[in-house]
Amino acid sequence: MIIPTKNLSSSNVSCSNCEACCCRLEVMIISDTGVPEKFIERDQYGSETMMRLDDGWCAAVDRETLMCTIYENRPWICREFEMGSDECIDEREKFL
């Protein structure tokens, strides 16, 4: 179910309608949470980010369920990104 963007609020967002919009953001890995190596990209300076596929989606997202396949080992930034927060609503409005 897609919620019209003009009516988005934190009370409209739940796990059942999330659409994983935040999984299109660049995610820096700033602490060791156990992210599997196959999902990590490193730049020439050694900075680590979550690998994204050609279309911009995080490589750890299951495309059919839009669920994180490494949820227990997701980066700290993903853990701190709160569903229904202002940042969440802003990202949803960009993609829905």
All heavy atoms as an XYZ file, in Angstrom:
763
protein
N       0.836     -1.164      0.000
C       0.000      0.000      0.000
C       0.892      1.243      0.000
O       1.774      1.368      0.832
C      -0.881     -0.011      1.238
C      -1.676      1.249      1.403
S      -2.872      1.148      2.737
C      -1.861      1.570      4.126
N       0.698      2.153     -0.910
C       1.456      3.390     -0.969
C       0.600      4.515     -0.423
O      -0.554      4.696     -0.807
C       1.921      3.708     -2.399
C       2.870      2.608     -2.878
C       2.577      5.064     -2.463
C       3.347      2.798     -4.295
N       1.174      5.281      0.476
C       0.478      6.397      1.102
C       0.756      7.653      0.290
O       1.908      7.919     -0.051
C       0.973      6.587      2.545
C       0.689      5.324      3.357
C       0.342      7.805      3.190
C       1.363      5.299      4.700
N      -0.239      8.446     -0.053
C       0.011      9.694     -0.768
C       0.992     10.565     -0.005
O       0.861     10.731      1.208
C      -1.363     10.353     -0.854
C      -2.348      9.260     -0.618
C      -1.656      8.259      0.250
N       1.972     11.136     -0.708
C       3.029     11.881     -0.039
C       2.519     13.091      0.711
O       3.072     13.444      1.731
C       4.110     12.319     -1.034
O       3.493     13.092     -2.062
C       4.809     11.135     -1.628
N       1.479     13.734      0.255
C       1.020     14.933      0.948
C       0.424     14.625      2.311
O       0.258     15.508      3.125
C       0.029     15.709      0.085
C      -1.269     14.974     -0.189
C      -2.157     15.792     -1.094
C      -3.453     15.048     -1.388
N      -4.324     15.803     -2.254
N       0.100     13.352      2.580
C      -0.484     12.974      3.855
C       0.499     12.232      4.755
O       0.099     11.664      5.751
C      -1.711     12.088      3.631
C      -2.829     12.837      2.942
O      -2.985     14.028      3.139
N      -3.575     12.147      2.119
N       1.782     12.214      4.396
C       2.740     11.457      5.180
C       2.970     12.101      6.537
O       3.118     13.300      6.666
C       4.086     11.382      4.460
C       4.187     10.385      3.319
C       5.556     10.467      2.689
C       3.907      8.982      3.783
N       2.993     11.262      7.547
C       3.374     11.675      8.888
C       3.968     10.450      9.558
O       3.865      9.340      9.045
C       2.179     12.189      9.682
O       1.335     11.119     10.040
N       4.592     10.649     10.692
C       5.222      9.526     11.376
C       4.204      8.441     11.725
O       4.544      7.269     11.767
C       5.948      9.996     12.625
O       5.053     10.600     13.515
N       2.956      8.795     11.941
C       1.947      7.798     12.287
C       1.516      6.960     11.079
O       0.889      5.933     11.242
C       0.729      8.466     12.925
O       0.118      9.342     12.000
N       1.860      7.400      9.858
C       1.509      6.651      8.657
C       2.547      5.598      8.283
O       2.308      4.800      7.400
C       1.369      7.583      7.445
C       0.229      8.550      7.579
O       0.472      9.745      7.672
N      -0.985      8.062      7.603
N       3.701      5.615      8.911
C       4.793      4.735      8.529
C       4.859      3.550      9.473
O       4.881      3.712     10.682
C       6.145      5.487      8.546
C       7.264      4.573      8.087
C       6.082      6.726      7.679
N       4.881      2.347      8.888
C       5.021      1.135      9.692
C       5.841      0.126      8.895
O       6.122      0.332      7.717
C       3.650      0.548     10.016
O       3.063      0.005      8.850
N       6.221     -0.951      9.528
C       7.007     -1.980      8.840
C       6.258     -2.538      7.630
O       6.869     -2.924      6.643
C       7.348     -3.115      9.804
S       8.547     -2.639     11.059
N       4.932     -2.560      7.682
C       4.160     -3.145      6.596
C       4.069     -2.247      5.368
O       3.721     -2.712      4.291
C       2.748     -3.499      7.075
O       2.055     -2.319      7.437
N       4.385     -0.950      5.497
C       4.307     -0.063      4.332
C       5.569      0.772      4.148
O       5.546      1.788      3.479
C       3.086      0.848      4.431
C       3.182      1.866      5.548
O       4.218      2.072      6.153
N       2.061      2.502      5.826
N       6.657      0.351      4.714
C       7.880      1.145      4.768
C       8.442      1.494      3.392
O       8.894      2.594      3.176
C       8.925      0.403      5.594
S      10.559      1.120      5.535
N       8.457      0.577      2.456
C       9.014      0.770      1.106
C      10.533      0.923      1.097
O      11.127      1.156      0.062
C       8.366      1.961      0.381
C       6.863      1.863      0.229
C       6.414      0.772     -0.723
O       7.149      0.449     -1.678
O       5.322      0.233     -0.499
N      11.200      0.840      2.240
C      12.665      0.834      2.350
C      13.344      1.997      1.637
O      14.410      1.858      1.073
C      13.215     -0.497      1.854
N      12.740      3.158      1.671
C      13.311      4.330      0.995
C      14.695      4.682      1.514
O      15.542      5.133      0.751
C      12.377      5.524      1.142
S      10.782      5.272      0.339
N      14.947      4.481      2.791
C      16.257      4.810      3.347
C      17.344      3.898      2.794
O      18.527      4.224      2.867
C      16.234      4.749      4.868
S      15.806      3.134      5.548
N      16.976      2.776      2.226
C      17.953      1.833      1.684
C      18.515      2.294      0.343
O      19.259      1.567     -0.309
C      17.336      0.450      1.558
S      16.876     -0.235      3.172
N      18.193      3.501     -0.050
C      18.766      4.108     -1.249
C      19.791      5.186     -0.882
O      20.382      5.799     -1.756
C      17.667      4.712     -2.104
C      16.695      3.649     -2.591
C      15.568      4.282     -3.360
N      14.509      3.314     -3.501
C      13.263      3.620     -3.763
N      12.904      4.863     -3.926
N      12.357      2.688     -3.876
N      19.969      5.416      0.403
C      20.922      6.416      0.871
C      22.321      5.819      0.964
O      22.489      4.613      1.169
C      20.519      6.920      2.259
C      19.176      7.632      2.360
C      18.829      7.883      3.822
C      19.217      8.930      1.583
N      23.345      6.671      0.837
C      24.705      6.201      1.066
C      24.896      6.014      2.565
O      24.554      6.887      3.356
C      25.721      7.202      0.541
C      27.133      6.712      0.719
C      28.156      7.601      0.070
O      28.001      8.837      0.124
O      29.115      7.068     -0.482
N      25.432      4.867      2.950
C      25.599      4.541      4.357
C      27.073      4.318      4.661
O      27.687      3.381      4.156
C      24.788      3.272      4.734
C      25.087      2.842      6.161
C      23.301      3.522      4.545
N      27.624      5.199      5.466
C      28.997      5.049      5.932
C      29.024      3.998      7.038
O      28.124      3.949      7.875
C      29.527      6.367      6.494
C      29.560      7.501      5.507
S      30.836      7.336      4.260
C      32.314      7.364      5.228
N      30.068      3.189      7.037
C      30.254      2.208      8.105
C      31.257      2.821      9.073
O      32.426      2.995      8.738
C      30.744      0.861      7.552
C      29.695      0.311      6.573
C      31.010     -0.121      8.690
C      30.115     -0.932      5.842
N      30.776      3.193     10.259
C      31.613      3.920     11.213
C      31.925      3.113     12.469
O      32.648      3.579     13.332
C      30.972      5.269     11.593
C      29.568      5.063     12.144
C      30.950      6.206     10.409
C      28.900      6.325     12.666
N      31.369      1.923     12.566
C      31.666      1.044     13.697
C      31.526     -0.396     13.226
O      30.922     -0.675     12.196
C      30.723      1.321     14.866
O      29.400      1.002     14.509
N      32.089     -1.299     13.985
C      32.041     -2.705     13.611
C      30.771     -3.345     14.167
O      30.642     -3.538     15.369
C      33.267     -3.444     14.134
C      33.294     -4.896     13.721
O      32.556     -5.274     12.789
O      34.053     -5.670     14.340
N      29.835     -3.625     13.265
C      28.612     -4.324     13.677
C      28.551     -5.714     13.052
O      27.574     -6.421     13.230
C      27.350     -3.531     13.263
O      27.356     -3.377     11.848
C      27.302     -2.190     13.958
N      29.587     -6.068     12.298
C      29.630     -7.384     11.674
C      29.074     -7.416     10.264
O      28.679     -8.472      9.775
N      29.038     -6.264      9.575
C      28.573     -6.239      8.186
C      29.456     -7.191      7.379
O      30.685     -7.075      7.410
C      28.658     -4.813      7.594
C      28.339     -4.836      6.109
C      27.738     -3.865      8.333
N      28.867     -8.154      6.681
C      29.668     -9.075      5.866
C      30.490     -8.323      4.812
O      30.012     -7.365      4.207
C      28.612     -9.972      5.209
C      27.430     -9.895      6.120
C      27.445     -8.493      6.655
N      31.717     -8.758      4.619
C      32.641     -8.121      3.675
C      32.048     -7.947      2.282
O      32.325     -6.953      1.621
C      33.940     -8.927      3.572
C      34.855     -8.760      4.751
C      35.452     -7.359      4.844
O      35.807     -6.764      3.810
O      35.565     -6.869      5.977
N      31.226     -8.897      1.845
C      30.693     -8.819      0.479
C      29.773     -7.624      0.264
O      29.434     -7.284     -0.863
C      29.985    -10.112      0.091
C      28.699    -10.388      0.842
C      28.093    -11.699      0.398
C      26.768    -11.961      1.067
N      26.172    -13.205      0.574
N      29.361     -6.957      1.358
C      28.493     -5.788      1.254
C      29.229     -4.466      1.508
O      28.608     -3.418      1.583
C      27.318     -5.897      2.229
C      26.373     -7.013      1.908
C      26.204     -8.060      2.795
C      25.658     -7.025      0.724
C      25.334     -9.095      2.510
C      24.779     -8.058      0.423
C      24.628     -9.094      1.317
N      30.544     -4.531      1.664
C      31.329     -3.333      1.998
C      32.136     -2.863      0.791
O      32.790     -3.659      0.123
C      32.288     -3.613      3.175
C      31.491     -3.975      4.427
C      33.192     -2.408      3.429
C      32.359     -4.391      5.608
N      32.084     -1.555      0.529
C      32.944     -0.930     -0.479
C      33.927     -0.031      0.254
O      33.559      0.631      1.233
C      32.126     -0.077     -1.450
C      31.310     -0.886     -2.410
C      30.634     -0.023     -3.474
O      30.417      1.182     -3.241
O      30.316     -0.584     -4.524
N      35.165     -0.008     -0.213
C      36.195      0.858      0.378
C      36.728      1.785     -0.702
O      36.988      1.354     -1.818
C      37.327      0.019      0.940
C      36.939     -0.735      2.186
C      38.069     -1.614      2.726
N      37.612     -2.345      3.883
C      36.913     -3.476      3.833
N      36.583     -3.997      2.677
N      36.542     -4.077      4.943
N      36.907      3.057     -0.336
C      37.492      3.988     -1.296
C      39.015      3.997     -1.139
O      39.573      3.260     -0.315
C      36.879      5.393     -1.172
C      37.200      6.091      0.136
O      38.124      5.666      0.869
O      36.520      7.090      0.435
N      39.675      4.840     -1.914
C      41.132      4.864     -1.906
C      41.717      5.319     -0.571
O      42.896      5.117     -0.303
C      41.681      5.723     -3.049
C      41.424      7.214     -2.896
C      40.154      7.673     -3.587
O      39.235      6.893     -3.839
N      40.100      8.956     -3.913
N      40.911      5.903      0.288
C      41.365      6.372      1.596
C      41.026      5.389      2.717
O      41.311      5.645      3.874
C      40.754      7.738      1.917
C      41.016      8.744      0.827
C      39.987      9.134     -0.025
C      42.282      9.274      0.629
C      40.222     10.040     -1.044
C      42.531     10.179     -0.397
C      41.491     10.562     -1.222
O      41.726     11.451     -2.236
N      40.368      4.296      2.373
C      39.992      3.295      3.365
C      38.630      3.498      3.996
O      38.233      2.724      4.859
N      37.904      4.533      3.583
C      36.547      4.739      4.110
C      35.643      3.624      3.621
O      35.733      3.196      2.469
C      35.990      6.087      3.653
O      36.741      7.134      4.200
N      34.770      3.174      4.479
C      33.873      2.073      4.148
C      32.433      2.556      4.050
O      31.969      3.332      4.884
C      33.960      0.975      5.210
C      35.321      0.349      5.318
C      35.397     -0.698      6.408
O      34.586     -0.662      7.363
O      36.276     -1.558      6.310
N      31.746      2.079      3.020
C      30.320      2.334      2.848
C      29.641      1.028      2.483
O      30.287      0.073      2.043
C      30.037      3.364      1.733
O      30.582      2.874      0.510
C      30.614      4.726      2.060
N      28.339      1.005      2.667
C      27.576     -0.153      2.212
C      27.564     -0.150      0.692
O      27.385      0.903      0.063
C      26.134     -0.100      2.732
C      25.994     -0.428      4.193
S      26.501     -2.109      4.619
C      25.266     -3.092      3.778
N      27.760     -1.313      0.104
C      27.732     -1.450     -1.344
C      26.329     -1.181     -1.852
O      25.345     -1.614     -1.255
C      28.150     -2.861     -1.754
C      28.185     -3.086     -3.240
S      28.608     -4.798     -3.650
C      30.195     -4.944     -2.860
N      26.260     -0.424     -2.932
C      24.971     -0.184     -3.580
C      25.021     -0.739     -4.990
O      26.064     -0.726     -5.642
C      24.642      1.308     -3.585
C      24.422      1.807     -2.166
C      23.809      3.146     -2.080
N      24.666      4.182     -2.659
C      24.267      5.415     -2.887
N      23.038      5.775     -2.602
N      25.077      6.303     -3.387
N      23.898     -1.203     -5.448
C      23.811     -1.762     -6.790
C      23.681     -0.634     -7.805
O      23.548      0.533     -7.449
C      22.632     -2.727     -6.865
C      22.703     -3.887     -5.861
C      21.483     -4.774     -5.987
C      23.984     -4.694     -6.031
N      23.736     -0.960     -9.074
C      23.712      0.038    -10.141
C      22.514      0.980    -10.063
O      22.592      2.122    -10.473
C      23.733     -0.635    -11.514
C      25.069     -1.299    -11.801
O      26.086     -0.923    -11.171
O      25.103     -2.197    -12.662
N      21.407      0.506     -9.533
C      20.206      1.350     -9.440
C      20.161      2.176     -8.152
O      19.197      2.884     -7.900
C      18.946      0.504     -9.567
C      18.808     -0.536     -8.470
O      19.670     -0.589     -7.572
O      17.832     -1.303     -8.504
N      21.198      2.086     -7.324
C      21.280      2.888     -6.123
C      20.806      2.216     -4.847
O      21.007      2.734     -3.761
N      20.178      1.059     -4.943
C      19.689      0.347     -3.761
C      20.843     -0.329     -3.031
O      21.785     -0.818     -3.641
C      18.696     -0.729     -4.165
C      17.325     -0.216     -4.402
C      16.849      0.359     -5.538
C      16.243     -0.232     -3.483
N      15.533      0.702     -5.380
C      15.135      0.343     -4.145
C      16.095     -0.680     -2.184
C      13.905      0.489     -3.514
C      14.862     -0.545     -1.574
C      13.785      0.037     -2.235
N      20.749     -0.387     -1.709
C      21.712     -1.115     -0.892
C      21.725     -2.578     -1.334
O      20.670     -3.193     -1.527
C      21.319     -1.015      0.582
S      22.370     -1.990      1.678
N      22.929     -3.131     -1.460
C      23.071     -4.521     -1.908
C      22.531     -5.523     -0.889
O      22.275     -6.676     -1.243
C      24.537     -4.817     -2.210
N      22.331     -5.110      0.355
C      21.860     -6.028      1.396
C      20.336     -6.111      1.485
O      19.806     -6.856      2.298
C      22.433     -5.627      2.749
N      19.635     -5.373      0.645
C      18.168     -5.385      0.691
C      17.623     -6.468     -0.226
O      18.001     -6.559     -1.388
C      17.588     -4.010      0.273
C      16.073     -4.060      0.161
C      18.008     -2.951      1.253
N      16.734     -7.291      0.300
C      16.038     -8.284     -0.512
C      15.024     -7.529     -1.357
O      14.131     -6.863     -0.824
C      15.336     -9.297      0.399
C      14.574    -10.360     -0.365
O      13.703    -10.002     -1.198
O      14.830    -11.550     -0.117
N      15.141     -7.612     -2.659
C      14.306     -6.825     -3.566
C      12.843     -7.239     -3.571
O      11.981     -6.459     -3.922
C      14.843     -6.896     -4.988
C      16.232     -6.326     -5.124
C      16.262     -4.907     -4.568
N      17.518     -4.282     -4.806
C      17.863     -3.672     -5.917
N      17.043     -3.581     -6.914
N      19.049     -3.134     -6.041
N      12.549     -8.471     -3.200
C      11.150     -8.919     -3.197
C      10.424     -8.497     -1.925
O       9.262     -8.102     -1.969
C      11.084    -10.422     -3.384
C      11.507    -10.839     -4.788
C      11.347    -12.318     -5.012
O      10.463    -12.948     -4.399
O      12.119    -12.845     -5.832
N      11.094     -8.578     -0.793
C      10.445     -8.273      0.483
C      10.772     -6.867      0.986
O      10.117     -6.388      1.911
C      10.882     -9.274      1.568
O      12.290     -9.111      1.799
C      10.555    -10.702      1.156
N      11.795     -6.232      0.408
C      12.320     -4.940      0.857
C      12.792     -5.008      2.316
O      12.790     -4.015      3.025
C      11.306     -3.814      0.665
C      10.908     -3.525     -0.773
C       9.889     -2.399     -0.828
C      12.125     -3.189     -1.620
N      13.220     -6.178      2.733
C      13.746     -6.375      4.090
C      15.263     -6.479      4.017
O      15.824     -6.958      3.027
C      13.182     -7.672      4.696
C      11.670     -7.705      4.782
S      10.985     -6.660      6.043
C      11.389     -7.571      7.481
N      15.919     -6.044      5.075
C      17.371     -6.114      5.165
C      17.790     -7.564      5.405
O      17.313     -8.207      6.340
C      17.867     -5.229      6.304
S      19.648     -5.243      6.510
N      18.707     -8.057      4.571
C      19.164     -9.442      4.712
C      20.241     -9.587      5.777
O      20.600    -10.709      6.133
C      19.689     -9.990      3.380
O      20.823     -9.205      2.961
C      18.615     -9.971      2.302
N      20.752     -8.467      6.289
C      21.781     -8.511      7.334
C      21.325     -7.703      8.549
O      22.139     -7.104      9.249
C      23.140     -8.001      6.810
C      23.046     -6.540      6.355
C      23.673     -8.905      5.719
C      24.394     -5.862      6.177
N      20.050     -7.709      8.818
C      19.457     -6.858      9.844
C      20.214     -6.903     11.169
O      20.483     -5.868     11.770
C      17.989     -7.232     10.052
C      17.254     -6.275     10.947
C      16.795     -5.062     10.456
C      17.038     -6.570     12.288
C      16.124     -4.161     11.273
C      16.371     -5.687     13.109
C      15.915     -4.481     12.599
O      15.263     -3.591     13.417
N      20.563     -8.069     11.647
C      21.267     -8.192     12.931
C      22.677     -7.613     12.869
O      23.269     -7.306     13.903
C      21.316     -9.651     13.383
C      19.951    -10.224     13.720
C      19.253     -9.460     14.850
O      19.926     -9.080     15.834
O      18.032     -9.242     14.744
N      23.233     -7.456     11.662
C      24.588     -6.938     11.486
C      24.610     -5.635     10.704
O      25.649     -5.243     10.177
C      25.456     -7.980     10.782
C      25.553     -9.255     11.567
O      24.883    -10.227     11.264
N      26.355     -9.242     12.603
N      23.478     -4.953     10.621
C      23.403     -3.724      9.831
C      24.283     -2.638     10.447
O      24.559     -2.667     11.639
C      21.958     -3.260      9.705
C      21.320     -2.755     10.983
C      19.806     -2.697     10.840
N      19.149     -2.128     11.993
C      18.895     -2.775     13.128
N      19.264     -4.029     13.261
N      18.278     -2.168     14.129
N      24.718     -1.677      9.636
C      25.568     -0.605     10.141
C      24.873      0.237     11.210
O      23.643      0.307     11.276
C      25.838      0.258      8.898
C      25.617     -0.651      7.751
C      24.523     -1.583      8.185
N      25.690      0.905     12.007
C      25.176      1.745     13.087
C      24.220      2.810     12.559
O      23.187      3.088     13.164
C      26.342      2.389     13.837
C      25.894      3.158     15.034
C      25.851      4.505     15.167
C      25.374      2.616     16.245
N      25.340      4.848     16.392
C      25.041      3.706     17.079
C      25.151      1.332     16.709
C      24.502      3.533     18.353
C      24.613      1.171     17.974
C      24.299      2.254     18.771
N      24.549      3.423     11.435
C      23.698      4.477     10.871
C      22.302      3.927     10.564
O      21.299      4.596     10.815
C      24.352      5.098      9.622
C      25.596      5.885     10.038
C      23.372      5.971      8.864
C      26.434      6.399      8.896
N      22.234      2.718     10.060
C      20.927      2.105      9.788
C      20.158      1.866     11.085
O      18.941      2.016     11.119
C      21.105      0.780      9.050
S      21.870      0.943      7.428
N      20.863      1.513     12.120
C      20.220      1.278     13.418
C      19.643      2.573     13.989
O      18.642      2.568     14.674
C      21.215      0.683     14.407
C      21.694     -0.694     14.016
C      22.909     -1.100     14.842
N      23.487     -2.305     14.316
C      23.334     -3.513     14.862
N      22.628     -3.649     15.957
N      23.885     -4.564     14.305
N      20.302      3.686     13.710
C      19.898      4.979     14.251
C      18.835      5.683     13.408
O      18.195      6.607     13.888
C      21.123      5.888     14.381
C      22.092      5.428     15.449
C      21.495      5.505     16.842
O      20.978      6.571     17.208
O      21.533      4.481     17.556
N      18.659      5.270     12.157
C      17.677      5.896     11.272
C      16.297      5.421     11.699
O      15.913      4.280     11.485
C      17.953      5.507      9.817
C      17.231      6.372      8.829
C      17.847      7.498      8.308
C      15.956      6.057      8.411
C      17.194      8.301      7.382
C      15.286      6.850      7.492
C      15.913      7.974      6.982
N      15.544      6.285     12.330
C      14.284      5.897     12.949
C      13.114      5.947     11.975
O      12.878      6.950     11.304
C      14.001      6.829     14.126
C      12.812      6.415     14.941
C      12.612      7.324     16.142
O      13.553      7.997     16.563
O      11.484      7.341     16.653
N      12.395      4.839     11.905
C      11.206      4.774     11.073
C      10.200      5.823     11.539
O       9.913      5.935     12.729
C      10.567      3.382     11.147
C       9.356      3.227     10.273
S       8.710      1.545     10.248
C       8.391      1.231     11.961
N       9.732      6.633     10.594
C       8.757      7.659     10.908
C       9.358      8.983     11.345
O       8.625      9.938     11.586
N      10.700      9.056     11.428
C      11.354     10.312     11.806
C      11.225     11.321     10.664
O      10.815     10.984      9.550
C      12.831     10.064     12.118
O      13.521      9.685     10.929
N      11.593     12.565     10.933
C      11.556     13.588      9.883
C      12.403     13.176      8.684
O      12.007     13.365      7.535
C      12.038     14.938     10.417
C      11.057     15.570     11.390
O       9.881     15.166     11.397
O      11.481     16.471     12.144
N      13.593     12.596      8.938
C      14.467     12.154      7.856
C      13.804     11.042      7.040
O      13.891     11.009      5.815
C      15.814     11.670      8.407
C      16.648     12.753      9.040
C      16.287     13.016     10.505
O      15.431     12.311     11.086
O      16.859     13.966     11.069
N      13.134     10.146      7.718
C      12.420      9.049      7.061
C      11.326      9.609      6.149
O      11.220      9.224      4.979
C      11.826      8.121      8.120
S      10.707      6.851      7.497
N      10.529     10.509      6.680
C       9.440     11.105      5.894
C      10.006     11.842      4.685
O       9.474     11.736      3.581
C       8.588     12.052      6.771
C       7.969     11.296      7.952
C       7.524     12.759      5.932
C       7.084     10.131      7.589
N      11.101     12.577      4.866
C      11.732     13.292      3.746
C      12.149     12.336      2.641
O      11.916     12.594      1.454
C      12.965     14.081      4.215
C      12.612     15.290      5.040
O      11.430     15.709      5.051
O      13.527     15.836      5.692
N      12.769     11.217      2.991
C      13.201     10.236      1.990
C      12.007      9.594      1.301
O      12.015      9.380      0.093
C      14.107      9.166      2.612
C      15.459      9.672      3.007
C      16.183     10.374      1.870
O      16.228      9.839      0.742
O      16.714     11.471      2.114
N      10.968      9.277      2.052
C       9.762      8.687      1.451
C       9.142      9.635      0.445
O       8.699      9.218     -0.619
C       8.754      8.316      2.533
C       9.179      7.107      3.344
C       8.240      6.858      4.508
N       6.871      6.661      4.098
C       6.333      5.481      3.754
N       7.066      4.404      3.766
N       5.063      5.406      3.415
N       9.103     10.930      0.760
C       8.506     11.899     -0.148
C       9.277     11.999     -1.470
O       8.696     12.268     -2.499
C       8.394     13.256      0.529
C       7.301     13.278      1.584
C       7.200     14.600      2.322
O       8.117     15.437      2.226
O       6.183     14.775      3.020
N      10.569     11.721     -1.441
C      11.384     11.762     -2.651
C      11.072     10.604     -3.596
O      11.213     10.736     -4.807
C      12.873     11.708     -2.299
C      13.392     12.957     -1.644
C      14.841     12.764     -1.275
C      15.334     13.909     -0.408
N      16.725     13.664      0.044
N      10.675      9.456     -3.037
C      10.540      8.252     -3.849
C       9.124      7.755     -4.051
O       8.883      6.933     -4.907
C      11.387      7.123     -3.234
C      12.837      7.408     -3.343
C      13.553      7.843     -2.245
C      13.509      7.261     -4.537
C      14.910      8.115     -2.338
C      14.851      7.532     -4.642
C      15.554      7.963     -3.543
N       8.193      8.192     -3.247
C       6.817      7.682     -3.391
C       5.950      8.625     -4.185
O       6.162      9.758     -4.329
C       6.203      7.444     -2.006
C       6.911      6.429     -1.150
C       6.202      6.305      0.199
C       6.978      5.075     -1.802
